[in-house]
C-alpha cells in the first residue's frame, strides 16, 4: 500500500529528550491511501479510514525524531463493498485475527531541507519487515485556535507477498488479477500536544 500505513495508525513518542515536542496525527486532516494494479491494465485506489499516531520532533535534532503509527485493517475502503469484505477476509488482511498494522521508526537519514528518509519496521499479518518512507515535511504553522501544526507527505512501495498477502488469480493471458507491488501514500497533519503549562 504508497508517501507513513496503518492503524488504531498511532505515531507514539519513544524516549524523547528533554525539550522535545510531541505531536499527534489529526485524522480529520490526514489520509492513508494506496494503489495496486488490477489485471495489469489499471489500478485500484483505496484508503484506510481509521488510524492514529504520534511524532517526537525537535528541529535540527534528527537522531531524536521518532514516530509510531497504527492502522486498523478492517477500515479498508476501496469504494466497493464486496471487494472490501474480501480484503478483510483471510484471503487478504484477515482483519479479525490481525486487526491492526503498525509502523515504528528506527532512524532518520538523508535529511536535506524539508526532505528525508524515515527507516522503520512495518508489522502486518504478524510479519515484520523493514520499510523506508520518503518524506517531505512542511510547517510549522499555527491554526486560528493557537495550535501548532506540522505537515508531512510520506511514500513507499511494498510487496504484499512479503507480508503473507499472497492470494491471486492467474488470467487467461498469463498475467495476475491483483498486482504484488503496493504503492502507499501518507498525507499527514500533526498537532502539537499541550504541555501542563499549556504550550
N, C-alpha and C positions, 0 to 999 in steps of 0.2 A: 504493500500500500504506500505516496511521494512527499516538499521543503519545510519536527519533534514527533508517534502513532500509538493511540490507545485510549483505555480509560475505564470506573470511579476514578481519565487522564490526570494523576497527581504529581507536578514538578516540585518535590519536597526538599527542604534545606538540610544539608549534611555538614556537620562540623564547621560551620561558618565562623570566620574570625570575628573578633570584636569590631563593631562598627559596620559590619556588612549589612546590607539591606535585604530583606526578604520580600518576595513578590508572589502573588497567586494569579493563576490564569483566570481571566474574566471570560467565562464561556459565552456570554452574550455578544462578545466582540471577537470571537475566535472560531476557528474551524479546523477539523481534521479530515482531509479528503484523500482519495486515491483514484487511480485509473489502472485498468488491466485490459489486455487485448481480448477481443471476442472473435473467435473463428479467424483470427489473423487478418481481418478486414476492417475492424472498427474497434472502438474502446468503450468499455462500460465505466461510468463515473459513479463514485459512491462516497459516502461520508460516515463518520461515527458521530452520533448526536449527544452522547454522554461521555464526558471526560473531565479531568481535573489535573492540577499540577502546581508545582512551586519552583521558584528560582531564587538562588542566593547570588547576589551580584554586588560587587564593589568595583567602581570604574578603575580601569588600569591594572587590576589585580587578577589576571586571568587564571592563575593557579587556584584561586579560591572560588571560581564560578562553579556552581553545582546545580543540577536540576533533576527532578524526578517527575514522571507522569504516569497516569493510569487511564486506560480507555476501556469502556465496557463493550465487550464484543457483541452482546445482544442488541446494542444500539445501532448496529449497521443499517444503513439506509441507502438503497440504490434506486428508490422510487418504483420498485416492482415488488409487491407483497410476496408472490410465490418465490421469486428469486431470493428475497431477503430471508424467508423462512428456510430455504435450502442452505443458505450461507450460515445460518445459526445452527444447523443440524450437524451431526457427527461427520458428515462428508467434508465439512469445512471447519468452521471455528469451534464446533461442539460447545456452544455457549453455556449450556447447563453445567458441564464439567469444568470448563475454563472460562469463567465469567469476565475475566479482565486480561488485558495485555499491559505490560509495564515497560517503561524506559527509565534507566538510571544512568546518568552521565558518569564518565570516568576521568576525562580530561578535556581540555580545550586546546586547539593548536591552530597555527596559521592565521592568527588574528592580524588583519590589515584594515585599519579604519573600522568600519561597521560590519565587516565580513569575517568569518572564521569557520572552523570545523569543530563540532561537538562530537566527541567519541563517547560511546556508551554501550550499554547492554540492553537489548530488546528481548523480553520474555513473552513468548506466545505459544499456546498449546503445550505448556510445560517445558518448552525448549528455549534456551538462552543462547543468543548469538551476538557477536559484536556488530554494531551498526555505526556508521558515520553520517552525521547530519551536516549538510552545507547550510550555513545560517547567515542571514543578513538581518541585522538589528536596526532599530530606529528609536528615536527618543533620546532622553526622557521628555515627557510633556505633562503638563498639569491640566486636569479637566476642570470644568466650571465649579466643581464642588471641592476643589483643593486636593484631589487625589493624584499622586504621581504615577505615571504610566510609562511602560516600555512596550515596544512592538518587536516582533521577530517573525521572519518567514524562514522555515526550515524545509529542506527537501532531501529525500534519499530514495534509493531503489533497493528492494529486497527480492530474493527468490522465495516464493511462498513454500516451495518444496523443502527448503532448509528448516522450516518450522513444522513440518509434518502435514502441510496443506497440499495433499497430493492428488485429490480427486480430479478426474478429467475424462474426456471422451475423445476418441480419435475420429476425425472426419473422413468421409469417403475420399477426399483429396489428399489425405495423409497428414493434414495439419491437426492442431489441437483445438478443442472447443474453447478452453479457457487458457489464457496466457500464464506463464510461470513467473514472469517478472511483474512486480507491482510497484508503480510509481506513487510515492507518498508526498503530500504537501501539507505542511502545518502552518497556518496563518494565525499567530497568537498575539494576544494583548494581555500584558501583565499589569496588575495594580499593586502598588506598594502597600504592604501591611502596616497598619498603625502600631506604633510603639506605645508603651504606657504613658509617655509624655505627649502622645497624640501626633507625633511626627513620623 
